[in-house]
């Protein structure tokens, strides 16, 4: 299994919050990997928006723009 940044316990809490009575280890790992991949894409796009604006700091508006573009 790949090492992930997002904890597996957080993945279990998230899935249980939305109704899963039980969650397997491989399901937690799969969700963690998927969310990290999406997060990576949003982070990269957010950084490009910040850089384009002449900033080093990523702001909430950069994240929101990146998410909006990601959904399209």
C-alpha positions in Angstrom: 0.0 0.0 0.0 1.1 3.5 -0.8 1.8 5.8 2.1 -0.7 8.7 2.2 -0.8 12.1 3.8 -4.5 11.9 4.8 -5.0 9.5 7.7 -6.9 6.3 7.2 -8.8 7.0 10.4 -10.0 10.3 8.9 -11.2 8.3 5.8 -13.2 5.9 8.1 -14.8 8.9 9.9 -15.8 10.5 6.7 -17.3 7.3 5.3 -19.2 6.5 8.5 -20.4 10.1 8.7 -22.2 9.5 5.4 -23.7 6.2 6.4 -21.2 3.3 6.1 -21.7 1.0 9.0 -18.3 -0.7 8.4 -15.3 0.3 6.3 -12.5 -2.0 5.1 -8.8 -1.1 5.3 -8.5 -1.2 1.5 -11.5 1.1 1.1 -9.9 3.6 3.5 -6.7 3.4 1.5 -8.5 3.8 -1.8 -10.4 6.9 -0.7 -7.3 8.4 0.8 -5.3 8.0 -2.5 -8.3 9.3 -4.5 -8.7 12.4 -2.4 -5.0 13.1 -2.4 -4.9 12.9 -6.2 -7.8 15.4 -6.4 -6.1 17.6 -3.8 -2.9 17.5 -5.7 -4.6 18.7 -8.9 -6.5 21.5 -7.0 -3.3 22.5 -5.2 -1.3 22.8 -8.4 -4.0 24.8 -10.1 -4.3 27.1 -7.1 -0.6 27.7 -7.1 -0.7 28.7 -10.8 -3.5 31.2 -10.0 -1.5 32.6 -7.1 1.6 32.9 -9.2 -0.3 34.5 -12.0 -1.5 37.1 -9.5 2.1 37.8 -8.5 1.7 36.1 -5.1 3.5 33.3 -3.3 0.6 32.7 -0.9 -2.3 30.6 -2.0 -5.6 32.2 -0.9 -9.1 30.8 -0.5 -10.1 32.5 -3.8 -7.4 30.5 -5.6 -8.7 27.3 -4.2 -12.3 28.2 -5.1 -11.3 29.0 -8.6 -9.4 25.8 -8.9 -12.3 23.7 -7.6 -14.7 25.5 -10.0 -12.4 24.7 -12.9 -11.9 21.1 -11.7 -15.7 20.5 -11.7 -16.0 21.7 -15.3 
